[in-house]
Amino acid sequence: MERGYMNKLQLLITDIDGTLLNTQKQISKQTLDYLIHLQQNNVVIALCSGRIPAELQSLVNQLQLDKYGGYIIHTNGAGIINCKMMLVYL
């Protein structure tokens, strides 16, 4: 990604199943590395899923959303959690 474009990007929202996760239900190393890189460059990551928060915890840990201030939009949009501040919005 060109540096100029990345400077404009502030938020990346992604679905999980069939989008972020591969057929083995894992984040590829290349994708994980790039998402960490984006966060290190002040891009906020938000995971959006029909799953409940407990089912998303391993992804939160892998992506270090608590460190970088990412969000999870869970249970088909029923709630939003700020992973860094552990704030829950319903």
PyMOL commands that place a pseudoatom at each C-alpha (Angstrom):
pseudoatom trace, name=CA, resn=MET, resi=1, chain=A, elem=C, hetatm=0, pos=[0.000, 0.000, 0.000]
pseudoatom trace, name=CA, resn=GLU, resi=2, chain=A, elem=C, hetatm=0, pos=[1.364, 3.408, -0.874]
pseudoatom trace, name=CA, resn=ARG, resi=3, chain=A, elem=C, hetatm=0, pos=[2.318, 5.485, 2.137]
pseudoatom trace, name=CA, resn=GLY, resi=4, chain=A, elem=C, hetatm=0, pos=[0.052, 8.368, 1.059]
pseudoatom trace, name=CA, resn=TYR, resi=5, chain=A, elem=C, hetatm=0, pos=[-2.969, 6.087, 0.940]
pseudoatom trace, name=CA, resn=MET, resi=6, chain=A, elem=C, hetatm=0, pos=[-2.189, 4.536, 4.325]
pseudoatom trace, name=CA, resn=ASN, resi=7, chain=A, elem=C, hetatm=0, pos=[-1.983, 8.001, 5.881]
pseudoatom trace, name=CA, resn=LYS, resi=8, chain=A, elem=C, hetatm=0, pos=[-5.627, 8.516, 4.875]
pseudoatom trace, name=CA, resn=LEU, resi=9, chain=A, elem=C, hetatm=0, pos=[-6.825, 5.153, 6.180]
pseudoatom trace, name=CA, resn=GLN, resi=10, chain=A, elem=C, hetatm=0, pos=[-8.077, 5.468, 9.769]
pseudoatom trace, name=CA, resn=LEU, resi=11, chain=A, elem=C, hetatm=0, pos=[-10.398, 2.507, 10.288]
pseudoatom trace, name=CA, resn=LEU, resi=12, chain=A, elem=C, hetatm=0, pos=[-10.610, -0.996, 8.844]
pseudoatom trace, name=CA, resn=ILE, resi=13, chain=A, elem=C, hetatm=0, pos=[-13.758, -2.993, 9.606]
pseudoatom trace, name=CA, resn=THR, resi=14, chain=A, elem=C, hetatm=0, pos=[-13.800, -6.638, 8.592]
pseudoatom trace, name=CA, resn=ASP, resi=15, chain=A, elem=C, hetatm=0, pos=[-16.102, -9.604, 8.865]
pseudoatom trace, name=CA, resn=ILE, resi=16, chain=A, elem=C, hetatm=0, pos=[-14.492, -12.741, 10.248]
pseudoatom trace, name=CA, resn=ASP, resi=17, chain=A, elem=C, hetatm=0, pos=[-15.823, -15.995, 8.801]
pseudoatom trace, name=CA, resn=GLY, resi=18, chain=A, elem=C, hetatm=0, pos=[-15.117, -16.276, 5.095]
pseudoatom trace, name=CA, resn=THR, resi=19, chain=A, elem=C, hetatm=0, pos=[-13.358, -12.912, 5.022]
pseudoatom trace, name=CA, resn=LEU, resi=20, chain=A, elem=C, hetatm=0, pos=[-10.596, -12.545, 7.624]
pseudoatom trace, name=CA, resn=LEU, resi=21, chain=A, elem=C, hetatm=0, pos=[-10.269, -16.266, 8.348]
pseudoatom trace, name=CA, resn=ASN, resi=22, chain=A, elem=C, hetatm=0, pos=[-9.111, -18.771, 5.752]
pseudoatom trace, name=CA, resn=THR, resi=23, chain=A, elem=C, hetatm=0, pos=[-10.705, -22.176, 5.133]
pseudoatom trace, name=CA, resn=GLN, resi=24, chain=A, elem=C, hetatm=0, pos=[-8.855, -23.566, 8.169]
pseudoatom trace, name=CA, resn=LYS, resi=25, chain=A, elem=C, hetatm=0, pos=[-10.552, -20.871, 10.308]
pseudoatom trace, name=CA, resn=GLN, resi=26, chain=A, elem=C, hetatm=0, pos=[-7.202, -19.117, 10.868]
pseudoatom trace, name=CA, resn=ILE, resi=27, chain=A, elem=C, hetatm=0, pos=[-5.706, -15.738, 10.020]
pseudoatom trace, name=CA, resn=SER, resi=28, chain=A, elem=C, hetatm=0, pos=[-2.869, -16.243, 7.547]
pseudoatom trace, name=CA, resn=LYS, resi=29, chain=A, elem=C, hetatm=0, pos=[0.547, -15.061, 8.714]
pseudoatom trace, name=CA, resn=GLN, resi=30, chain=A, elem=C, hetatm=0, pos=[0.679, -12.526, 5.888]
pseudoatom trace, name=CA, resn=THR, resi=31, chain=A, elem=C, hetatm=0, pos=[-2.706, -11.069, 6.849]
pseudoatom trace, name=CA, resn=LEU, resi=32, chain=A, elem=C, hetatm=0, pos=[-1.850, -11.032, 10.557]
pseudoatom trace, name=CA, resn=ASP, resi=33, chain=A, elem=C, hetatm=0, pos=[1.463, -9.277, 9.920]
pseudoatom trace, name=CA, resn=TYR, resi=34, chain=A, elem=C, hetatm=0, pos=[-0.212, -6.679, 7.720]
pseudoatom trace, name=CA, resn=LEU, resi=35, chain=A, elem=C, hetatm=0, pos=[-3.013, -5.964, 10.197]
pseudoatom trace, name=CA, resn=ILE, resi=36, chain=A, elem=C, hetatm=0, pos=[-0.447, -5.484, 12.973]
pseudoatom trace, name=CA, resn=HIS, resi=37, chain=A, elem=C, hetatm=0, pos=[1.488, -3.171, 10.631]
pseudoatom trace, name=CA, resn=LEU, resi=38, chain=A, elem=C, hetatm=0, pos=[-1.659, -1.124, 9.987]
pseudoatom trace, name=CA, resn=GLN, resi=39, chain=A, elem=C, hetatm=0, pos=[-2.301, -0.771, 13.712]
pseudoatom trace, name=CA, resn=GLN, resi=40, chain=A, elem=C, hetatm=0, pos=[1.299, 0.310, 14.286]
pseudoatom trace, name=CA, resn=ASN, resi=41, chain=A, elem=C, hetatm=0, pos=[0.537, 3.060, 11.775]
pseudoatom trace, name=CA, resn=ASN, resi=42, chain=A, elem=C, hetatm=0, pos=[-2.539, 4.251, 13.702]
pseudoatom trace, name=CA, resn=VAL, resi=43, chain=A, elem=C, hetatm=0, pos=[-5.207, 2.395, 11.739]
pseudoatom trace, name=CA, resn=VAL, resi=44, chain=A, elem=C, hetatm=0, pos=[-7.968, 1.134, 14.037]
pseudoatom trace, name=CA, resn=ILE, resi=45, chain=A, elem=C, hetatm=0, pos=[-9.147, -2.427, 13.380]
pseudoatom trace, name=CA, resn=ALA, resi=46, chain=A, elem=C, hetatm=0, pos=[-12.720, -3.492, 14.114]
pseudoatom trace, name=CA, resn=LEU, resi=47, chain=A, elem=C, hetatm=0, pos=[-13.849, -7.108, 13.874]
pseudoatom trace, name=CA, resn=CYS, resi=48, chain=A, elem=C, hetatm=0, pos=[-17.512, -7.519, 12.968]
pseudoatom trace, name=CA, resn=SER, resi=49, chain=A, elem=C, hetatm=0, pos=[-19.239, -10.820, 13.626]
pseudoatom trace, name=CA, resn=GLY, resi=50, chain=A, elem=C, hetatm=0, pos=[-22.391, -12.640, 14.544]
pseudoatom trace, name=CA, resn=ARG, resi=51, chain=A, elem=C, hetatm=0, pos=[-20.385, -14.414, 17.219]
pseudoatom trace, name=CA, resn=ILE, resi=52, chain=A, elem=C, hetatm=0, pos=[-20.508, -13.633, 20.933]
pseudoatom trace, name=CA, resn=PRO, resi=53, chain=A, elem=C, hetatm=0, pos=[-17.472, -11.883, 22.500]
pseudoatom trace, name=CA, resn=ALA, resi=54, chain=A, elem=C, hetatm=0, pos=[-16.064, -15.029, 24.148]
pseudoatom trace, name=CA, resn=GLU, resi=55, chain=A, elem=C, hetatm=0, pos=[-15.765, -16.659, 20.719]
pseudoatom trace, name=CA, resn=LEU, resi=56, chain=A, elem=C, hetatm=0, pos=[-13.694, -13.717, 19.455]
pseudoatom trace, name=CA, resn=GLN, resi=57, chain=A, elem=C, hetatm=0, pos=[-11.121, -13.596, 22.249]
pseudoatom trace, name=CA, resn=SER, resi=58, chain=A, elem=C, hetatm=0, pos=[-8.430, -15.601, 20.445]
pseudoatom trace, name=CA, resn=LEU, resi=59, chain=A, elem=C, hetatm=0, pos=[-8.651, -13.232, 17.460]
pseudoatom trace, name=CA, resn=VAL, resi=60, chain=A, elem=C, hetatm=0, pos=[-8.492, -10.216, 19.783]
pseudoatom trace, name=CA, resn=ASN, resi=61, chain=A, elem=C, hetatm=0, pos=[-5.318, -11.686, 21.282]
pseudoatom trace, name=CA, resn=GLN, resi=62, chain=A, elem=C, hetatm=0, pos=[-3.718, -12.547, 17.928]
pseudoatom trace, name=CA, resn=LEU, resi=63, chain=A, elem=C, hetatm=0, pos=[-4.391, -9.091, 16.529]
pseudoatom trace, name=CA, resn=GLN, resi=64, chain=A, elem=C, hetatm=0, pos=[-3.416, -7.379, 19.795]
pseudoatom trace, name=CA, resn=LEU, resi=65, chain=A, elem=C, hetatm=0, pos=[-6.577, -5.291, 19.671]
pseudoatom trace, name=CA, resn=ASP, resi=66, chain=A, elem=C, hetatm=0, pos=[-6.247, -4.548, 23.388]
pseudoatom trace, name=CA, resn=LYS, resi=67, chain=A, elem=C, hetatm=0, pos=[-2.796, -3.043, 22.801]
pseudoatom trace, name=CA, resn=TYR, resi=68, chain=A, elem=C, hetatm=0, pos=[-3.750, -0.961, 19.770]
pseudoatom trace, name=CA, resn=GLY, resi=69, chain=A, elem=C, hetatm=0, pos=[-7.297, 0.030, 20.722]
pseudoatom trace, name=CA, resn=GLY, resi=70, chain=A, elem=C, hetatm=0, pos=[-9.319, -2.080, 18.326]
pseudoatom trace, name=CA, resn=TYR, resi=71, chain=A, elem=C, hetatm=0, pos=[-13.003, -2.915, 18.541]
pseudoatom trace, name=CA, resn=ILE, resi=72, chain=A, elem=C, hetatm=0, pos=[-15.258, -5.904, 18.200]
pseudoatom trace, name=CA, resn=ILE, resi=73, chain=A, elem=C, hetatm=0, pos=[-18.775, -5.504, 16.882]
pseudoatom trace, name=CA, resn=HIS, resi=74, chain=A, elem=C, hetatm=0, pos=[-20.424, -8.689, 18.095]
pseudoatom trace, name=CA, resn=THR, resi=75, chain=A, elem=C, hetatm=0, pos=[-23.660, -10.677, 18.125]
pseudoatom trace, name=CA, resn=ASN, resi=76, chain=A, elem=C, hetatm=0, pos=[-24.773, -9.307, 14.749]
pseudoatom trace, name=CA, resn=GLY, resi=77, chain=A, elem=C, hetatm=0, pos=[-24.260, -5.720, 15.875]
pseudoatom trace, name=CA, resn=ALA, resi=78, chain=A, elem=C, hetatm=0, pos=[-25.956, -6.040, 19.277]
pseudoatom trace, name=CA, resn=GLY, resi=79, chain=A, elem=C, hetatm=0, pos=[-22.878, -4.645, 21.021]
pseudoatom trace, name=CA, resn=ILE, resi=80, chain=A, elem=C, hetatm=0, pos=[-19.517, -2.997, 20.495]
pseudoatom trace, name=CA, resn=ILE, resi=81, chain=A, elem=C, hetatm=0, pos=[-16.477, -3.478, 22.727]
pseudoatom trace, name=CA, resn=ASN, resi=82, chain=A, elem=C, hetatm=0, pos=[-13.464, -1.176, 22.871]
pseudoatom trace, name=CA, resn=CYS, resi=83, chain=A, elem=C, hetatm=0, pos=[-10.746, -3.776, 23.495]
pseudoatom trace, name=CA, resn=LYS, resi=84, chain=A, elem=C, hetatm=0, pos=[-8.211, -1.348, 24.967]
pseudoatom trace, name=CA, resn=MET, resi=85, chain=A, elem=C, hetatm=0, pos=[-10.482, 0.322, 27.490]
pseudoatom trace, name=CA, resn=MET, resi=86, chain=A, elem=C, hetatm=0, pos=[-12.815, -2.672, 27.914]
pseudoatom trace, name=CA, resn=LEU, resi=87, chain=A, elem=C, hetatm=0, pos=[-15.804, -0.415, 27.346]
pseudoatom trace, name=CA, resn=VAL, resi=88, chain=A, elem=C, hetatm=0, pos=[-19.015, -2.072, 26.221]
pseudoatom trace, name=CA, resn=TYR, resi=89, chain=A, elem=C, hetatm=0, pos=[-21.559, -0.237, 24.100]
pseudoatom trace, name=CA, resn=LEU, resi=90, chain=A, elem=C, hetatm=0, pos=[-25.014, -1.762, 23.706]
for i in range(1, 90): cmd.bond("trace and resi %d" % i, "trace and resi %d" % (i + 1))
show_as sticks, trace
zoom trace
